[in-house]
Amino acid sequence: MITASPGHYGPRTGAHGLIDEVTEAIKVTKRVVEILRAANIVTNYIEDNVSKSAKQNIPWLIAQHNKTKREIDVSVHFNSSGGTHHKGIGTEVLVYSSKNSAVAAKLAKA
């Protein structure tokens, strides 16, 4: 089972410039969940429409993810950095154990 959520908690609460991170992360997360469910992978979708600050957001998302019996947590972000107008900057996968490094490498490559 996978639990997925877009990062942050409302428009303009993440990176913004060429795109609004939260708006686009919601679109991507919903589409990923749709694809996973179509492949018969049990997937939960969580979106924070409750928090009013960054201080509230992270604990709220963690609590919601922890309410599910999942094997993988996914949090979608579009972070800003120099050079984003001309090229992509890559993918990040955070793992808490080296036993997940192979899965992380496959995800980042995909």
Secondary structure, DSSP 8 states (H G I E B T S, - for coil): -EEEEESSSSTTSS-BSSSBHHHHHHHHHHHHHHHHHHTT--EEE----S-SSHHHHHHHHHHHHHTS--SEEEEE-----TTTTTS--------SSGGGHHHHHHHHH-
